[in-house]
Amino acid sequence: MITPRLECIINHTNGKKIADIGTDHAYIPIYMIQNNLAESFIAGDVRKGPVDIAKNNVKKHNLTDKIDVRLGSGLSVLKKGEVDTIIIAGMGGQLISEIIDADISIARECSLVLQPMNGQYELRHYLHKNGFTITNEDIVIEGFKVYNIINAKNGKQDEFQTDIEYHLPKYLKSNKYYIDLYRKKHREFTKVIKGLELSKDTDIEKLEQYKFWLKELEKYEN
Ligand SMILES: C[S@@+](CC[C@H](N)C(=O)[O-])C[C@H]1O[C@@H](n2cnc3c(N)ncnc32)[C@H](O)[C@@H]1O
């Protein structure tokens, strides 16, 4: 089932031999092969349950010759040179960074299509600090949820000028859903601040950090 989020990931994926890491039901590989959007896929997942479901789905669609489903963590299911593009979607930004970092030499040789569910700030910092360039970003809305799709590849990129940009990059301003992402970040910061203020044992440093980010964010509304 291709939802708007998955469709947006697919629209930002442009490769021949692709890996879908954390494939779950293998929806992306099946759709892209059926629609001639890729030559072959390696679909990896760390859990046996999703791997079995993915295998069954691939078999049901007669695509076992095009989609190889593998059990294992992150990029460890890949050999060097097997794919030109890697999708890592539907996981936290911190986990995505750890997956890239664990097999960074494989990641450096591929185009990366990343869709973090949270921790976008940490992921963008990780990419810049570790010699990856963010080549494109998009925003997609599904129901009430706002998602980021990040394209990245090997190559040094200057760090953003201000820290707040790691939460809300300036280049997203022209995106039609910019204001939705802005509001999401605003809600997120406000919620954290309220929680910290109500806490008996307030982490003052964290509270000051979020208050500062909120002030900085508000400069970016328009
Ligand atoms: C929420 S699902 C996302 C499925 C799909 N990628 C999507 O975007 O809809 C996350 C999947 O990632 C898998 N996963 C979590 N950690 C992983 C890791 N280190 N390596 C591979 N797969 C992992 C989980 O087992 C789960 O199937």
The ligand as an ORCA input file, in Angstrom:
! r2SCAN-3c Opt
* xyz 0 1
  C       8.346      1.488     11.213
  S       9.058      0.338     10.166
  C       9.304      1.247      8.697
  C       9.024      0.427      7.477
  C       9.268      1.144      6.156
  N      10.674      1.388      5.941
  C       8.494      2.436      6.095
  O       9.108      3.500      6.024
  O       7.254      2.372      6.124
  C      10.696      0.178     10.777
  C      11.355     -1.129     10.357
  O      12.756     -1.009     10.577
  C      13.231     -2.234     11.089
  N      14.510     -1.962     11.750
  C      14.730     -1.366     12.954
  N      16.037     -1.302     13.212
  C      16.679     -1.860     12.156
  C      18.035     -2.095     11.825
  N      19.021     -1.768     12.654
  N      18.315     -2.701     10.647
  C      17.332     -3.057      9.794
  N      16.026     -2.871     10.067
  C      15.706     -2.280     11.217
  C      12.115     -2.718     11.976
  O      12.200     -4.096     12.200
  C      10.871     -2.319     11.162
  O      10.459     -3.337     10.306
*
